[in-house]
Amino acid sequence: MPEAAPFQTDALSIDKVLVRKSERRLYLMDDGEVVKSYRISLGDNPTGHKLYEGDERTPEGDYTLDWRNAGSDFYKSIHISYPSERDRELAHAWGLNPGGSIMIHGLPNEAADMAFAYRGLDWTDGCIAVTNEEMDEIWQLVANGTPIRIVP
């Protein structure tokens, strides 16, 4: 696993992240209240729970944001603890690999002047993407170990 970057906090205390796939929204929560909201992009095949590597779906369920990578192929990334034991069991029952490396991240590092073209599209392989500016904010506000719930 990549080494965790130092965590800095603002006045906010984010205790949960909620993703509503159908709304294409990610919410930062503090004691049950939404304190920040972001428009997100999902996998190319966003409907339904991730079943196997390569299905381009974003998983659904309860996970943890467990480590971060400042040097990823995308502008910063925070790892989601997919696959759970249940996810592994389901995939293996079908003889498939559940996959992994599901992250919250910014745009591809090579996006540069084309960053505008990603807005409003589902373009990831199953990750949750925001703008680079939003990723900077999430990076600062969300600590490793924060629970994340992803719902349809």
N, C-alpha and C positions, 0 to 999 in steps of 0.2 A: 504494500500500500504506500502511496505517496505520503510524505511527511506533512502533517497538518501545519497550515500557516498560522501565524499568531492571530488570535481573535481579538477584535476591538469592539466595544459596544458604545452605543449612544444612550440616550435616555430611555429608549424602548427596551423592553424585555420580551423577546419573541420566545414563546414557549411551545408553539406548534405552527406547522406549515400545512395549509389545506389547498389541494388542487382539485378544481372542478373541471374535468375534461370537457364536458359538453359546453361549458361557458368559456372555455379557453382562458381561465383565470387561475392565478396563484395568489393565495392570501397569506399574509403573515399575521399571526394571531398572538394576542397577549391577554391571558385570562378570559378566553372565550370571545374577545372582541377583535374585529378586523382592524389592524392598524396600518396596513399597506396592502395594495392590490396591484397586480401586474397582468398584462395581456401576455399570453404564452403561445408558443408553437409546440406541437406534439409530433409524434411519429407520422409517417406517410399513411398509415392504416390505423387511425386513432380509436376506432370503436371497439370496445371490448378489452378484456384483460390480456396482458402479454402472456403468451403460451409457450413460445419457444424463440430461440435465437433466430433473427432474420425476419420475424413476422412484422416488424416495424410498428408494433403497438407499444403504448406506454402502459406499464402495469397499473393495477388498481389494488388498493388495500392499505394496510398500515405498515409503515417502514420507518427507518431512522436515517437521518442525514449523518453519515458516520465518518467521512473524511473528505478532504478537499485537495484540489490540484491546481496550483497557480500556473503551471506550465503545460496545460493540456492542448489538444489540437483545436479546441474552441476557447473563446475568451473566458478563462477561469471555469472551474467546474466543481460542483459539490456532489458527492456520490450518494445515491439512494441505495439502501441495503437490500435491494432486490438481487437475487431471488431469495425468498424465505424458504424454510424447509418445505412448506406446503407447495410453493411454486415448483420446487425441485421434484417433489413427488408427482405432481400433475404432469410435468413435462416428461419425466422418466417413464410414466405409465404409457405414454404414447411413443416411447422410444426416441424422445427428442432431447436436445440440450436446452435448458431454460434461458440461456444467455446470461448477460450481466452487464456491467459498466453502464448502468442507467444513471444519468446525472441531470442536475439542473446546471445549465451552462449558458454562456453568451453565444455570439455568432462565431462562425468559422474564422480562424485567424486570418485567412486570406480574403475575407469579405471586403474589407476596405471601403471603396466608394460604392460598392454594390449592397451595402448593409440595408438600404431602404427596400430592396427586393425581397427580403425575408419576412418583413412585417406582415402579419395576418395569414401567413401560409403555414401548413403543417409540412415540415421538411426534414425532421430528424429521423433517426433510425429507432426511436422509442424514447428518447430523452425529452426533457422539458426545457425549452429554450426561451430566453428573454433577450432584450437588447444588452449591449455591453455596459451601458450606464446603469441599467437596472441590476445587472449582475454585480456590479461594484457595490450597490446598496445592499443587496441580499447577502453578499459576502461579508459585509461589515456587521449586519444585524443578526444573522443566524449562526448560532454556535454549533460545532460538532456535537452530536448526541440529541439534537432536536428531532422530535417525532414529526413525520409527514404522513398525512392521509391523502390518498388519491382516490377520488370517487368518479363514477361515470358522469 
